[in-house]
């Protein structure tokens, strides 16, 4: 299982991910956890992710652009890896499932 964490503070996850059951799951290759720093996906020289709330008022909100760029980079990697794992795990059965999904989504029902 792949888990991607999008955060402004990636160092904050070092402790929890290197202890206890999560550490053992990572070592046994049960899960893969990737921590992504949103500041790396900003476009300004100060790596600013904060924005002001619409309509004024107190507080800060996060810009959508860094999230958008990060998700667009992370999701294809996740999908490719998952497809590869499924192919290795299920082999030929994977092809049948994909064929069924194709027929099903086209409005046709196939008997496999």
N, C-alpha and C positions, 0 to 999 in steps of 0.2 A: 504494500500500500504506500502510496506517495502522499506526503503532506507538505504543502507549501505554505509558509507563514510570511505574510507581507507586513512589514513593520518599520517604524522609524528608529527603533532601538534594537538592532539585532543582537547586541552584546547581552541584552537582558535574558536571552533564551539559552545562553551557554550553560548556566547552572542547571536549570530544570531538565535540559536534554541530555545531560551527561551524568544523571543520577537515576537510581531506582529502576522501575520496570521499563521505562522508556529507553534507558541506556541498554538494557538487556535485549529489548526488541530490535534496536538498531544493530547491535552486535550480531544477532541471529538473522539479520536481513529480513525480518518480518515487516518492518516499516522503513521508509526512507523519509527523512525530514530535511527540507531545504528552507533556509531562512533568507529572505530577500530584503535588502535595504532599500526602502522607497526613495531615499535621497539620491540614489544612483540613477533614478529614472526621471529626475527633474531636468528642466532645460535652462535654468538660470545658473549663474556662476556661484551663487551662495547656497545652492542646493535647498531652496526653500520649498517646503511642502505645505505650509500653513496658508490659509486664506481667511478672509474676513466673512462673517456670516451675512447672508443676503438680508437686506432690510436693517442693517446695523445691529446694535445691541452688544452685549458682552460675550466674551468667549472667542474661540477660534475653531475653524473647521479645516479639514484636510482638502487639498485640491484633488480633483478627480483625475487630472492628467497623469500624475505618477502612478496611480493605481491602474489606469488604462494601459499605459506602456508596459508595466510589469506583468499584468495579466496576459496581454497579447504575447509576451515573450515566454511566459511560464506554461500556458495552456497547451500550445503545440508540443512542447517537450514532454509534458505529462501524457498527452494522448498517444504520441509515438511510442513512448516507453510501455504504456499499458497495452497497446496493440501487439508489441513485440512479446511481452510476457504472455498474453493470451495465446498467441500463435505457438509459443514454445509449450505452453501448458496443455492446450487442447488440440494442437496439430490440425488434422483434417477436419475435426468437428467445428473449428472456428470458421472454416470456409462455408460450411452448411448454415451456420447461424447467420453469417453475413448475407448469404444468398436469401435466406428466409426473410431477413429484415428488409432487403431490397424489394422483394416481391410484396411484402406486407405494406411497406410505405408507398408503393405504387398503386395500392388498392387491389392488388391481386393476391390470392391466397394459394400457396403452393404446398403440396404434400411432399415432405422430405423424409 
